Amino acid sequence: FARTRRLAILSTALLAAGLSWAQAPIVIKFSHVVANDTPKGKAADFFAKRAAELTGGKVKVEVYANSTLYKDKEEMEALQLGAVQMLAPSLAKFGPLGAKEFEVFDLPFIFDNYEELHKVTQGPVGKMLLGKLEGRGIKGLAFWDNGFKSFSANKPLKSLDDFKGQKLRIQSSKVLESQMRALGALPQVMAFSEVYQALQTGVVDGTENPHSNLYTQKMHEVQKHVTLSDHGYLGYAVITNKKFWDGLPADVRGKLEQAMTESTAYANRIAKEENDAALEKVKASGKSQVHALSVAERQAMKKALVKVHQEMASRIGQETLNAVYKETG
Ligand code: LMR
């Protein structure tokens, strides 16, 4: 009798464990380095909400913003090790993964506007680029927009003379390094989470950002001048650990793909508005003076930066470069 009872208790326990296992959601840790109140932050939160809704709670996406979990370099390693399941690093940060082609997006003046950008990110070239990650244990899911960058410093950066000798923080991209050198500045690679303090203490003199990042990190409070240069683009690829993704039940994966499609549309709808609104807030703060470039200043900047395309062609790959040029006309 005792044995039967023991068995009964055991099977009840197993059943309960089975039930709770069946009900336990699949957790996706989504780590990123910017504030919640940015195009990427908002899109990540949107994805979390839609993933829960579409899977009826089977998936729980935990979003960790502002480098609370990992900084730039560490998050890439964490994804490969499976410590997090999803990231949306800037396209300038794929070099260390061996995907140097992604640095094509960092080339100065490569896109004149979002329409040109979308021809690449939302078309066959974008698909081809995401496919390049597969061999590295990473699945590329989508491109999310941020925006076009402005320079900031404690002096207006307009002419090559202004740039001379300025220490400017960059993301870890060789193209950005080449860009800064072509302008006569001294590039300094630094994790995003460290930029505010580096600007505040004078470790670097200035940097480049889309306005949403500049404003939400309060960089404009420690930079006296912002130059509206639109000289380059900063955006993201949403990526996941391929083994994790392929191991998901097919129905769940399908719903997550749908959530991602919706989140991409959302991200790309709000990005420009968010950046425009952030610029207005920077102006309204009165902490930073905002400068436009004259036609001649813009031409001179463009001229100085042409050589970056040539210098970086072999790193990026001529084939990728030509494919992008073709899309953007
Ligand atoms: C940066 O490091 O400046 C950006 O990549 C941050 C981000 O994720 O937008």
Boltz pocket constraint, residues with backbone or C-beta under 6 A from the ligand:
constraints:
  - pocket:
      binder: B
      contacts: [[A, 33], [A, 34], [A, 88], [A, 89], [A, 90], [A, 146], [A, 171], [A, 190], [A, 191], [A, 192], [A, 208], [A, 213], [A, 234]]
      max_distance: 6.0
